[in-house]
Amino acid sequence: METESYKIALEGELTEVTRLLEEVAARDPKDAHNWVPKTDDIAADEADEIDVADKTEAWAERTGEVAELERRYNDVRRALERIEKGTYGICEISGHPIETARLEANLAARTCIAHKDEEDTLS
């Protein structure tokens, strides 16, 4: 399988996802592949209840966004690792080639179409 075009596209996506993550999160110093949502500092004794509630709500929304971006970041990173290992485009469940249409729809796909519903169960 020719992977150079996939590699270029995945590297571009990794750059974009990293940029988006850096806007709303910081890398966990203990694990470079883990991201922690940024918080708006509030001095508890100086802030009123509305400010605290607003910032807490914003943090909760950011946490969901970070989780989604972090999942994609790790999926793309793993896809690039599979290219390096020569296993990109191979279903991690069946061992059969992943359909081109599936890879074009999701560059980081880990399974063929038949097993796409099982992809979330992979570690």
C-alpha positions as semicolon CSV with decimal commas, in nm:
position;residue;x (nm);y (nm);z (nm)
1;M;0,000;0,000;0,000
2;E;0,129;0,346;-0,091
3;T;0,121;0,546;0,233
4;E;0,308;0,868;0,156
5;S;-0,005;1,069;0,071
6;Y;-0,177;0,938;0,385
7;K;0,129;1,027;0,592
8;I;0,132;1,384;0,460
9;A;-0,240;1,425;0,529
10;L;-0,209;1,274;0,879
11;E;0,087;1,499;0,964
12;G;-0,119;1,800;0,857
13;E;-0,412;1,685;1,067
14;L;-0,185;1,624;1,367
15;T;-0,050;1,978;1,337
16;E;-0,402;2,122;1,324
17;V;-0,534;1,914;1,614
18;T;-0,227;2,005;1,820
19;R;-0,288;2,374;1,748
20;L;-0,651;2,344;1,855
21;L;-0,553;2,157;2,171
22;E;-0,295;2,419;2,262
23;E;-0,570;2,682;2,256
24;V;-0,779;2,506;2,521
25;A;-0,540;2,275;2,704
26;A;-0,185;2,219;2,823
27;R;0,020;1,902;2,792
28;D;0,029;1,692;3,105
29;P;0,391;1,717;3,229
30;K;0,374;1,351;3,334
31;D;0,242;1,224;2,999
32;A;0,311;1,416;2,677
33;H;0,016;1,246;2,501
34;N;-0,232;1,360;2,766
35;W;-0,385;1,707;2,774
36;V;-0,534;1,899;3,066
37;P;-0,801;2,167;3,006
38;K;-0,686;2,520;3,078
39;T;-0,871;2,692;3,358
40;D;-0,957;3,054;3,410
41;D;-0,801;3,146;3,742
42;I;-1,046;3,276;3,996
43;A;-0,953;3,405;4,335
44;A;-1,228;3,242;4,540
45;D;-1,237;3,520;4,795
46;E;-1,256;3,791;4,527
47;A;-1,497;3,639;4,274
48;D;-1,871;3,665;4,292
49;E;-2,094;3,361;4,249
50;I;-2,188;3,450;3,891
51;D;-1,822;3,470;3,784
52;V;-1,749;3,137;3,948
53;A;-2,054;2,975;3,783
54;D;-1,965;3,117;3,440
55;K;-1,604;3,003;3,461
56;T;-1,706;2,661;3,592
57;E;-1,947;2,619;3,300
58;A;-1,681;2,729;3,051
59;W;-1,435;2,482;3,203
60;A;-1,689;2,198;3,177
61;E;-1,747;2,276;2,808
62;R;-1,373;2,297;2,750
63;T;-1,324;1,959;2,919
64;G;-1,554;1,792;2,664
65;E;-1,381;1,968;2,376
66;V;-1,038;1,866;2,506
67;A;-1,149;1,502;2,541
68;E;-1,269;1,495;2,180
69;L;-0,956;1,666;2,045
70;E;-0,728;1,448;2,258
71;R;-0,896;1,133;2,124
72;R;-0,839;1,251;1,767
73;Y;-0,480;1,356;1,847
74;N;-0,405;1,006;1,978
75;D;-0,584;0,836;1,687
76;V;-0,380;1,034;1,433
77;R;-0,057;0,977;1,624
78;R;-0,124;0,600;1,630
79;A;-0,198;0,603;1,255
80;L;0,140;0,766;1,190
81;E;0,304;0,501;1,408
82;R;0,130;0,230;1,203
83;I;0,270;0,385;0,884
84;E;0,621;0,364;1,032
85;K;0,564;-0,001;1,133
86;G;0,418;-0,092;0,794
87;T;0,078;-0,188;0,939
88;Y;-0,122;0,117;0,827
89;G;-0,436;0,024;0,637
90;I;-0,466;-0,318;0,800
91;C;-0,775;-0,388;1,013
92;E;-0,666;-0,442;1,373
93;I;-0,945;-0,696;1,422
94;S;-0,950;-0,907;1,105
95;G;-0,602;-0,841;0,969
96;H;-0,753;-0,765;0,627
97;P;-0,690;-0,444;0,431
98;I;-0,902;-0,144;0,525
99;E;-1,107;-0,019;0,231
100;T;-0,969;0,291;0,057
101;A;-1,304;0,469;0,095
102;R;-1,289;0,412;0,473
103;L;-0,934;0,549;0,496
104;E;-1,030;0,850;0,287
105;A;-1,325;0,917;0,519
106;N;-1,116;0,865;0,833
107;L;-0,740;0,873;0,783
108;A;-0,685;0,726;1,128
109;A;-0,926;0,432;1,085
110;R;-0,807;0,123;1,268
111;T;-1,062;-0,120;1,129
112;C;-1,232;-0,214;0,806
113;I;-1,593;-0,116;0,743
114;A;-1,719;-0,452;0,873
115;H;-1,555;-0,388;1,212
116;K;-1,596;-0,009;1,243
117;D;-1,849;-0,043;1,526
118;E;-1,586;-0,233;1,726
119;E;-1,313;0,028;1,680
120;D;-1,391;0,204;2,008
121;T;-1,323;-0,119;2,197
122;L;-0,959;-0,129;2,084
123;S;-0,702;-0,013;2,334
